[in-house]
Structures are given as C-alpha cells and as structure tokens.
C-alpha cells in the first residue's frame, strides 16, 4: 500500500500543475497576444512484480504553448498592430537581455522617438519617429510612413521586422508577453511582413486577442479538480488500510 500512496501523490502533484496552468490561462484571457499553455503528462517507469507490470505514477512532461492565432480585434488606433500569420515582432531588451519576441502589438513612441512595445522595449530594427510627424500609416508589409503636420506627403521611416520559428511552441516564455528563442523552437528566421506567407502581414488598427477559450479552460479546471479529489481519496483509503495493518501487527505481537 506504500506504493499506492506514492502513485497517488505523483498524480496529485501533476494535477496541481495542471490546475496552475489552467488558472494562468484564465487570468490572461484578456491579455493581448497571449498564448495558452497546456500541461502534458507522461507515465513513470513500470516495475516488474512477478508476471505483472505495475506503474509508478505520472509526471508533467512539459507545458508547451498553443500558438494558434487569436481573433483580430479592431481598435482604429494607429499604433495598434496585429500579425495576421505566424510571425513575431522582434524587440531588444535593455542591457545584455538580447532579442525577444512578442505577438502583442500595442505600440507607443518613447521619449527618444522610437517605436516601443507597451512595456517599453524598442522594436528591432529600430524605427524613430521625428517630432514633427503627426500621423503614422503602416501598410501590410510593415512599412511605416510618417505624415508631418500640415502636409499630405508621407515620409518612409522604416519597415517593421518579423521573425518566425519552425516550432513556435518551443519558445521560452519570459513574462510581459515576451518569448525567448530556445533550441526546441528551432533557429529564428528573420524577415519582413509579406515576404512569404509564413511571416504573415501586419494589420494596422487591430490587436490580436489571446487564444484562451474561457469556457474550455473552466471545463478543464473542473475536470482536473475532480481528478485531484479522486487522488486524495486514494491516499485516504491507502492510509486507512495501512493503519488497519499496523493495528493487526500490534495485536499479533
């Protein structure tokens, strides 16, 4: 019965992780560009007891991101951008942080005039908006055109770069809507919107919603909670049997 306690304990730990993942998905259901995660389980090694193979429990194999595109929501704001495709915006983190990647395109202009994400990370390549620019137009291929005040002629300020990965589910999440390249994602491939269908196109005046389905997450959480309760009952039953066995030993001694 000690083995039953151990097996049920591994199930309880794994289900707690699944509940944590689901709760984080729900908490970010309204986060722009958020990609839901999913807990993947794998069984542990089996033990040979005579002619029987007895499992020893379960473990969490990983929590890969589900990278399917979220719905594009119209905002009509010039600096709200969504990627219609598989690419990621590329940004530079301060200091030695290096490059990071995001699908959240709620941009601003910082004090130095550079286009930055909502968290203040400068796009790569950097695009600077002169002080006399009153309006920005960004086409589907990411070209940023600034229109000076009192003028109808536009000036090309730069082009927004995108990066794609063979397996974007393998990107390492950093928080703040950022991801870091990781071996599981494959080598980053840099380019520009419209360069190929793989990169996708930029949609000005839109933001990508999270790909979290709240109803589905709640259903999964209820299922995980019930499974956790069943594991708890197994632990309780095993403990009662052990207590009974110990009682028999004391009476027989």
C-alpha positions as CSV (number, residue, x, y, z in Angstrom):
1,X,0.0,0.0,0.0
2,X,3.0,2.3,0.4
3,X,3.3,2.2,-3.4
4,X,-0.4,3.3,-3.8
5,X,0.4,6.3,-1.6
6,X,3.4,7.2,-3.8
7,X,1.5,6.8,-7.0
8,X,-1.5,8.9,-5.8
9,X,1.0,11.6,-4.6
10,X,2.5,11.8,-8.1
11,X,-1.0,12.2,-9.6
12,X,-1.8,14.9,-7.1
13,X,1.4,16.9,-7.9
14,X,0.8,16.6,-11.6
15,X,-2.8,17.7,-11.3
16,X,-1.9,20.7,-9.2
17,X,0.5,21.8,-12.0
18,X,-2.4,21.3,-14.5
19,X,-4.6,23.5,-12.3
20,X,-1.9,26.1,-12.1
21,X,-1.5,26.2,-15.8
22,X,-5.3,26.5,-16.4
23,X,-5.6,29.3,-13.8
24,X,-2.8,31.2,-15.5
25,X,-4.6,30.8,-18.9
26,X,-7.8,32.1,-17.4
27,X,-6.0,35.0,-15.7
28,X,-4.6,36.1,-19.1
29,X,-7.8,35.6,-21.2
30,X,-7.9,39.3,-21.8
31,X,-4.1,39.8,-22.3
32,X,-3.2,41.0,-25.9
33,X,-1.4,38.3,-27.9
34,X,-1.3,35.8,-25.0
35,X,-0.8,32.1,-26.0
36,X,-2.4,29.5,-23.7
37,X,-0.3,26.7,-22.3
38,X,-1.3,23.0,-21.9
39,X,0.1,20.6,-19.3
40,X,1.3,17.4,-20.9
41,X,1.6,14.2,-18.8
42,X,3.7,11.1,-19.1
43,X,3.7,7.9,-17.1
44,X,6.6,7.0,-14.9
45,X,8.7,3.8,-15.2
46,X,7.0,0.4,-14.6
47,X,8.1,-2.1,-12.0
48,X,8.0,-5.9,-12.7
49,X,6.3,-7.8,-9.9
50,X,6.2,-11.4,-11.0
51,X,4.1,-11.6,-14.1
52,X,2.7,-8.1,-13.6
53,X,4.0,-4.7,-14.7
54,X,3.0,-2.1,-12.2
55,X,3.1,1.6,-13.0
56,X,4.7,4.0,-10.6
57,X,2.7,7.2,-11.3
58,X,2.7,10.2,-13.6
59,X,4.8,13.3,-14.2
60,X,4.4,16.6,-16.0
61,X,6.3,16.2,-19.3
62,X,6.0,19.9,-20.2
63,X,3.7,22.9,-20.6
64,X,4.0,23.8,-24.3
65,X,2.3,26.9,-25.7
66,X,-0.6,26.6,-28.1
67,X,0.3,29.1,-30.7
68,X,-2.8,29.2,-32.9
69,X,-3.7,32.8,-33.8
70,X,-6.2,34.7,-31.6
71,X,-9.0,36.8,-33.1
72,X,-8.1,40.2,-34.5
73,X,-9.9,43.0,-32.7
74,X,-10.4,46.3,-34.4
75,X,-9.2,49.3,-32.4
76,X,-8.6,52.0,-35.1
77,X,-5.5,53.2,-33.2
78,X,-2.6,54.0,-35.5
79,X,-0.1,52.3,-33.2
80,X,-2.1,49.1,-32.6
81,X,-0.7,46.3,-34.8
82,X,-1.7,42.7,-35.3
83,X,0.1,40.0,-37.2
84,X,-2.1,38.0,-39.5
85,X,0.2,35.0,-39.8
86,X,2.9,33.1,-37.9
87,X,5.5,35.8,-37.4
88,X,6.5,37.5,-34.1
89,X,7.5,41.1,-33.5
90,X,11.2,41.3,-32.6
91,X,12.3,43.6,-29.8
92,X,15.6,44.4,-27.9
93,X,15.7,44.0,-24.2
94,X,17.9,46.5,-22.3
95,X,21.5,45.7,-21.3
96,X,22.6,42.2,-22.2
97,X,19.0,40.9,-22.5
98,X,19.3,40.4,-26.2
99,X,16.4,39.8,-28.6
100,X,12.9,38.7,-27.5
101,X,9.7,38.0,-29.5
102,X,6.1,39.0,-29.0
103,X,2.7,39.0,-30.6
104,X,1.5,41.9,-28.6
105,X,1.5,44.9,-31.0
106,X,0.2,47.7,-28.7
107,X,3.0,50.2,-29.6
108,X,3.9,53.6,-28.4
109,X,6.5,56.3,-29.1
110,X,9.0,56.7,-26.3
111,X,10.7,60.0,-25.2
112,X,13.5,59.4,-27.7
113,X,11.0,59.0,-30.5
114,X,11.4,55.2,-31.0
115,X,8.6,52.8,-31.6
116,X,8.4,50.6,-28.5
117,X,6.1,47.9,-27.1
118,X,3.7,48.7,-24.2
119,X,6.5,47.5,-21.8
120,X,9.0,49.9,-23.4
121,X,11.0,47.5,-25.5
122,X,12.4,49.0,-28.7
123,X,11.5,47.3,-32.0
124,X,14.3,45.6,-33.9
125,X,15.2,47.1,-36.4
126,X,14.6,50.4,-34.5
127,X,12.2,52.9,-36.1
128,X,12.4,56.5,-35.0
129,X,9.5,58.9,-35.4
130,X,10.6,62.6,-35.8
131,X,8.9,65.1,-33.6
132,X,7.1,66.8,-36.5
133,X,5.2,63.7,-37.5
134,X,1.5,64.0,-36.7
135,X,0.2,60.7,-38.1
136,X,1.6,57.2,-38.9
137,X,0.4,54.9,-41.7
138,X,1.7,51.3,-41.6
139,X,0.9,49.1,-44.6
140,X,0.5,45.3,-44.6
141,X,4.2,44.8,-45.4
142,X,5.2,46.7,-42.3
143,X,6.4,49.9,-44.0
144,X,6.0,52.8,-41.6
145,X,5.1,56.1,-43.3
146,X,5.1,59.3,-41.2
147,X,3.0,62.3,-42.3
148,X,4.3,65.7,-41.0
149,X,1.8,68.2,-39.6
150,X,0.3,70.4,-42.2
151,X,1.5,68.1,-45.1
152,X,-0.2,65.4,-47.2
153,X,3.1,63.8,-48.3
154,X,4.4,60.9,-46.3
155,X,8.0,60.0,-45.4
156,X,9.1,56.4,-45.1
157,X,10.6,55.9,-41.6
158,X,11.4,52.2,-41.8
159,X,10.0,48.7,-42.0
160,X,8.8,46.5,-39.1
161,X,10.7,43.2,-39.0
162,X,9.2,39.9,-38.1
163,X,10.7,36.5,-37.0
164,X,9.3,33.1,-37.4
165,X,10.2,29.7,-36.0
166,X,9.8,26.1,-37.2
167,X,8.2,25.2,-33.8
168,X,7.0,28.3,-32.1
169,X,5.5,26.1,-29.3
170,X,9.1,25.6,-28.2
171,X,9.8,29.3,-27.4
172,X,10.7,30.0,-23.8
173,X,8.1,32.4,-22.1
174,X,9.7,35.3,-20.2
175,X,6.6,37.1,-19.0
176,X,5.4,40.5,-20.1
177,X,4.2,39.0,-23.4
178,X,7.7,38.1,-24.3
179,X,9.3,34.9,-25.5
180,X,13.0,33.9,-25.9
181,X,14.5,31.7,-28.6
182,X,15.1,28.2,-27.4
183,X,16.6,25.0,-29.1
184,X,13.1,23.4,-29.1
185,X,11.8,26.2,-31.3
186,X,14.4,25.9,-34.0
187,X,16.6,28.6,-35.4
188,X,14.9,32.1,-35.8
189,X,14.2,33.1,-39.4
190,X,14.1,36.9,-39.8
191,X,12.3,38.7,-42.5
192,X,9.5,41.2,-43.2
193,X,5.7,41.1,-43.4
194,X,4.5,39.7,-46.8
195,X,8.0,38.4,-47.6
196,X,6.4,34.9,-47.5
197,X,3.0,33.6,-46.2
198,X,4.9,32.1,-43.3
199,X,5.7,35.5,-41.8
200,X,2.2,36.9,-42.3
201,X,1.1,40.5,-42.7
202,X,0.7,43.5,-40.4
203,X,-2.8,44.9,-39.8
204,X,-2.8,48.5,-38.6
205,X,-5.6,49.4,-36.2
206,X,-6.0,45.9,-34.9
207,X,-4.8,43.9,-31.9
208,X,-4.6,40.1,-31.6
209,X,-6.7,38.8,-28.7
210,X,-5.5,35.9,-26.5
211,X,-6.3,32.4,-27.8
212,X,-7.8,31.4,-24.5
213,X,-11.3,29.9,-24.6
214,X,-12.6,30.7,-21.0
215,X,-15.4,28.0,-21.2
216,X,-12.9,25.4,-22.3
217,X,-10.4,26.4,-19.5
218,X,-13.1,26.3,-16.9
219,X,-14.2,22.8,-18.0
220,X,-10.6,21.6,-17.9
221,X,-10.2,23.1,-14.4
222,X,-13.3,21.3,-13.1
223,X,-12.1,18.1,-14.6
224,X,-8.6,18.5,-13.1
225,X,-10.2,19.4,-9.7
226,X,-12.3,16.2,-9.7
227,X,-9.3,14.1,-10.7
228,X,-7.3,15.6,-7.8
229,X,-10.1,14.8,-5.4
230,X,-10.1,11.2,-6.6
231,X,-6.3,11.0,-6.0
232,X,-6.9,12.4,-2.5
233,X,-9.4,9.7,-1.8
234,X,-6.9,7.1,-2.9
235,X,-4.4,8.5,-0.5
236,X,-7.0,8.5,2.3
237,X,-8.0,4.9,1.5
238,X,-4.4,3.7,1.4
239,X,-3.7,5.4,4.7
240,X,-6.7,3.8,6.4
241,X,-5.6,0.3,5.2
242,X,-2.1,0.9,6.5
243,X,-3.4,1.9,9.9
244,X,-5.5,-1.3,9.9
245,X,-2.5,-3.4,9.0
246,X,-0.4,-1.7,11.8
247,X,-3.2,-2.4,14.2
248,X,-3.2,-6.1,13.3
249,X,0.5,-6.2,13.8
250,X,0.3,-4.7,17.3
251,X,-2.4,-7.2,18.3
252,X,-0.5,-10.2,17.0
253,X,2.8,-9.2,18.7
